[in-house]
Amino acid sequence: MGKVTKIGNTRLKVNVQIYLEQMYSEGRELAVHVDFTFVAIDEDKKPVQVIKLFLMNNQI
């Protein structure tokens, strides 16, 4: 499962949890829990505002 946990000016943080499940048994077990930080960049690899990038991509 993945969930955006924080949106900053140029970054957003995504929390990801991966579980193991046995095919013929009940329940599940947490296998991996990690936070990823993504930085929005432009064509010149300079940080840009996340909201500006979102609006530009959704105008098409």
C-alpha contacts under 8 A as a table, 3 or more apart, distances in Angstrom:
res1	aa1	res2	aa2	distance
1	M	16	V	5.61
1	M	17	Q	5.19
1	M	18	I	6.27
2	G	14	V	6.59
2	G	15	N	5.60
2	G	16	V	4.32
2	G	17	Q	6.42
3	K	14	V	5.48
3	K	15	N	5.30
3	K	16	V	6.55
4	V	7	I	7.52
4	V	12	L	7.12
4	V	13	K	5.81
4	V	14	V	4.31
4	V	15	N	6.27
5	T	12	L	7.67
5	T	13	K	5.62
5	T	14	V	5.64
5	T	15	N	6.37
6	K	12	L	5.53
6	K	13	K	5.06
6	K	14	V	7.29
7	I	11	R	6.14
7	I	12	L	4.37
7	I	13	K	6.50
7	I	50	V	7.82
8	G	11	R	4.99
8	G	12	L	5.76
8	G	50	V	7.37
9	N	48	V	7.95
9	N	49	Q	5.27
9	N	50	V	6.00
9	N	51	I	7.74
10	T	39	V	5.76
10	T	40	A	5.57
10	T	41	I	8.00
10	T	47	P	6.10
10	T	48	V	5.56
10	T	49	Q	4.54
10	T	50	V	5.03
11	R	37	T	6.70
11	R	38	F	5.51
11	R	39	V	4.41
11	R	40	A	6.13
11	R	49	Q	7.88
11	R	50	V	6.54
12	L	37	T	5.78
12	L	38	F	5.42
12	L	39	V	6.69
12	L	50	V	7.77
13	K	35	D	6.66
13	K	36	F	5.64
13	K	37	T	4.47
13	K	38	F	6.34
14	V	35	D	5.61
14	V	36	F	5.15
14	V	37	T	6.40
14	V	38	F	7.94
15	N	33	H	7.50
15	N	34	V	5.93
15	N	35	D	4.43
15	N	36	F	6.38
16	V	32	V	7.82
16	V	33	H	5.85
16	V	34	V	5.39
16	V	35	D	6.19
16	V	36	F	7.71
17	Q	30	L	7.18
17	Q	31	A	7.65
17	Q	32	V	5.65
17	Q	33	H	4.53
17	Q	34	V	6.59
18	I	30	L	6.18
18	I	31	A	5.64
18	I	32	V	5.06
18	I	33	H	6.54
19	Y	28	R	6.20
19	Y	29	E	5.37
19	Y	30	L	4.42
19	Y	31	A	5.11
19	Y	32	V	6.93
20	L	28	R	5.53
20	L	29	E	5.13
20	L	30	L	6.32
20	L	31	A	6.08
21	E	25	S	7.77
21	E	26	E	7.95
21	E	27	G	6.74
21	E	28	R	4.69
21	E	29	E	6.65
22	Q	25	S	5.53
22	Q	26	E	7.49
22	Q	27	G	7.94
22	Q	28	R	7.27
30	L	33	H	7.44
39	V	47	P	6.76
40	A	47	P	5.61
40	A	48	V	5.59
40	A	49	Q	6.84
40	A	50	V	5.95
40	A	53	L	7.37
41	I	44	D	7.53
41	I	45	K	5.07
41	I	46	K	5.10
41	I	47	P	4.32
41	I	48	V	5.31
42	D	45	K	5.17
42	D	46	K	5.53
42	D	47	P	6.49
42	D	48	V	6.29
43	E	46	K	7.47
48	V	52	K	7.36
48	V	53	L	7.11
49	Q	52	K	5.31
49	Q	53	L	6.39
50	V	53	L	5.19
50	V	54	F	6.22
51	I	54	F	5.03
51	I	55	L	6.20
52	K	55	L	5.19
52	K	56	M	6.16
53	L	56	M	5.16
53	L	57	N	6.24
54	F	57	N	5.32
54	F	58	N	6.28
55	L	58	N	5.21
55	L	59	Q	6.31
56	M	59	Q	5.54
56	M	60	I	7.67
57	N	60	I	6.35
